[in-house]
Amino acid sequence: MSLPRQLVTGAALIGRSARRVVTGYLDHHGLPSREDGNLIRTDLPGGSTAEIEFDDAGRIAAVRMTAV
């Protein structure tokens, strides 16, 4: 399952704050993250990055992946 699908599905299934689901997922997998307003950025193994954006209601609005 892809990272975007895992995050969105996890947030829907757990029923808690989507931000907490994302930060918990990243922490569980030992991925460093940086928060900037409605955006969380993380560095993935191999040099790729991911940006998770949240809407004003705290839901995941977008997941953008940058491959290296």
Secondary structure, DSSP 8 states (H G I E B T S, - for coil): --HHHHHHHHHHHH-S-HHHHHHHHHHHTT--EEEETTEEEEE-GGG-EEEEEE-TTS-EEEEEEE--
